[in-house]
Amino acid sequence: MSATLRECRVAILVKALPQQSSVHGETVCCAGVTASGALKRLYPVRFRRLSGESSFNRWDWVNFKYRPPTRDQRPESCHVMEDTISVSGKMPVKDRAGFLAPLISSSVRDAADAGKSLALIRPRRTRFYCKAKTPEQVEKERETYRQAARQGAFFDEELKVLEPSPYTFRFRFEDGTGPHDYANGDWEAHAMFFNGRQREGSDEAVLKWMCKIFNEEYPQKGVLFCVGNMAKRPHTWQLLGVLRVDDTGQSAFHLSPSAPRAA
């Protein structure tokens, strides 16, 4: 394998829920799109250990160096050199719908048939709902987060243990080939729950608020799902991120005037 690193620049679309890695500790799988319209999967990113100019949010333009992964053959996957990450701007709201419209697949199946492992779809008849986890499920996740937070390099500070959500968030939806029911692996949805709980004061109130956002506001204005398959089970697809992006009906590809031109 060549040791030559490649350079890339993407607008971040997804930060998935943190996972435990036996090698890297707590990691986050991210996804983004280059200025030329190529979707990229960024891994491993120890997101909570990033700081300063390397810490990023959704829609930020992020520069990084990477090499092809050794065990992941998916074409969009990049093994990121974490110490090369830097942020250089943000994609404006007004540019997002037109920029992403040409990348949308009609269905998960069509994306898979096209050889993709990462895709954007415009879901129809979406229905957000939640299922309460059992105390045993919550404690198992909490222990996984404990182990991941403790695991790091010698000079790393131990991370504060993440608290798992007491609910699984899911979406029923349709695409061009039929109905689906996917768990939502978007970290932002879980952060939304905890932030809302502090504001609303109860689970019942925050879940009602989330249902209003996802079942009324998003469908009315426009929503995209970022979906991806699993490296070890490529026929299994997951919902990685929920993006509030206007539905313009646009099909032609136009580079945003504010988007950087380098891939």
N, C-alpha and C positions, 0 to 999 in steps of 0.2 A: 504493500500500500504506500502510495506517495505521501510524503510528509508535508508537501506544499499546501499551504492554507489558501482558501478562497475568500474573497471579500463579498459582502452582501449588505443590502440595505432594504429594510421592509417597514411597512406600516403595520403595527401590531393590531391584530384582530381578536385574539383569544389568549387568555391566561386560564388554563385548566386548574382544577383543584390540585393542591400539592400531593405528591406521592412519595413513598419511601423507596429509595434506591439503596441496594446493598453496597454500592461503591461510593455514591455521592451524597447519601443522606437524604434530606428533604429536597425534592426537585419539583419543578413546574414545567409542564410541556406547553409551549406557546406556539401560536401560528400567526403568520403575517403574509403580506403580499408585496412583491417588489414593484417598482415604478413601471416595469414592463409587463406587469400582470401575471407573474408567476407566484403561486402559493408556496410557502415554505413552512416547514415544521421545525421549531427550534428546541433542541434538547441536548444535554441536560442544563437547565437554568436553575440555579439555587436562588430563587428570586428574593427571598427574605434576607439574604446575605448581601444583596446588591445595595449600593448607596451612591449618593451624589449623582453624577452624570450618567451612571450606568443603570439607575433605577427607572423603570418606564411604566407607562400606562397604555391602555387601549387607545389606538389611533396615533400614538407617537411614532415618528420615523426613527428607526433604530439601526445603527451600523454595527456590524460584527464580522469576525472572521470564523471560518468553520472548515471542517473536513468532512468527507462522506463518512457516515457511520460504518463500523465494522460488522455489526449484527443486524442492522436495519436496512433492508433493501428497498424500502419505499422511496419513490423518486423525489418526493418533496422534502425528505428528512435531512437535517443538517446537525452535525455534532458541533455545538457552539463552543468556542473558546471564550469562557466567561469573562476573562480579564480584558477582552477587546470590545465589550459592549459599550456603546455610547449613544445618547439621544441627540437628535439634530432636527427638532421641529415637530410639528403636529399636523395631521391632515385636517383641513378645515371641514366643518360640517357640510357646507354647501357643495363640496367636491366629492363627497363619499358615495352618493347614490350613482352618479354617472361613472365614477371610476370603477366601481365594483360590478355594475350591471353586466358587462360582457363576460364576466367570470362565472356567472350563475349557471349551474347545471339544472336540468329540468327535474331530475330525481336522483336519489342515492344510487339506484341501479344504473342509470345512465353514466354517472360519474365512475362507478366501478367498471362498467363495460369499456369506458374510455381509458382505462388503465390508471385512473387517479386513486390516490389514497387520502386525499384531502380535497374538500370541495365546499362551495357555497350553494345553497338552495333557497328558493323562495317558497316557504311552506304555505299551505292553504288549510283553512278550517282548524287553526291551532287551538289547543285547549291546555292551558297550564293547570296542573294540580299537584298536590303533595301527599305523601304517605308518611305517617309517623314511624320512626325507627323504634325497635324494641330497646330497652335499657342495655341488653347484652350487645346489640349491634353498636350502640353509641360508645360503650366502654371499649369494645374491640377497636373501633376507629381511634378512640382517644389514646389507647396504648400504642397504636401504630404511629400516631403523631408524636408521642413521647419519645419513642425510639428514634424517629427521624430527626427530631430536634436535638437529641444528644449526640447524634453522629455527625462528625465534621472533621475538618483538618485540625491539627494539633493546636494551632493558634486561633482557631475560630471561637468566638463566644457562643455559649449554649443559647439556642433560640428559645423564646417563650413558646410553650406548647400551644399549638392551635386547638381550639375547641371545635369538635365536629358539630355540624348542624343536627338537631334532633329530627329532621325531616329529610326525606328524599324528594327532590323536586323533579317533576317529569312533564313532558309535553306529548299529548296526542296530536297528530297532524297528518296531513295528506301531501304527497308530492305527485309528480307526473305518472307514477306507476302504482299508487295506492296508499293505504293508511300505514302509520307507524306509531309506536309508543316508545319514546326514548327517555332515559334518565338524563338530566341536564348536568353535565360535568363542568359548567362554567363557574369559575371561582367567584365572579362578580355577583352571581345570583345568591350565593351563600353569604357573601359580605353584605349584600342587600338585606338579607334576613336579619343578621345580627345588628346592623345599623338601624334598621327599622324597628327592631324590638326595643332598642334603647329609647327611640323616639315615641313609639306607640304605647309601650308599657305592657303589652301582653302578646302572646303568640297568636291568639285569635285575631287581634287587630292588625298585626303585621301581615299575616297570611291573607286577610281580606284585602289589604292594600296591595300586596303582590299580585293577587288575582286580578285586581282592577287594572294594574299596569300591564300585565302580560295578556290578559283576555279581552281588554277593551282598548287601551291606548295603543299598544304595539300593533295589533291587527289593523286598526284604523289608519295609522300613519305609515306602517310598513316595517317589516322585520325580515332579517335574513338569519338562517341557521348555518353555522360552520360545522360540518360533519367530517369525521375521519374514521378510517378503519384501524384495527389493532395489528401491530407488527406480527404477533404470534398467531393471530386468528384473523387473517385478512378479509374473510367473508363477514366478520362482525363489525358493524359500523356504529359509531357513537355520536351523540350530540355534544360537541365540544364548547360551543359558544353561541349566545343569542345576541344579535346585533340589531339595534334600532336604526334602520336605514330606509329612507323613503322609497316607495315603489313608484318609479317614474315610467316604467314600461320601456325604458331605453334599451336598445340592443347593440348599438354601434359603440366601438371602443374609442374613448377619447382620453388621452393622458391629461391629468389635472395640470393646469399651468403652474401650480405651486408644488407639484411633486418633483422630487429629484429624479434625474434621468438615468443615473447609474443603477444597474441591477444588483 
